[in-house]
Amino acid sequence: MILIKDANRKVKEYIYRDNVQAAYKETVEKAKKGNKHSFALSMQVLITKVGFIIEEVVISPKKK
């Protein structure tokens, strides 16, 4: 078995990136439809997910 250096970090990064891409696409679709309330909610979700990426992938590994 070969261990990949920082594998846990890479897995988290891929999961969060996929999650954010889905949220971004949803936000763009709602903006195109002109639904302001749904767009604002989707944008809030997108910003929250980006914050999770920063916390888990960028900041957390440096704490160790």
Helices and strands as residue ranges (DSSP letters): H 7-33, H 36-53, I 54-59, H 60-63
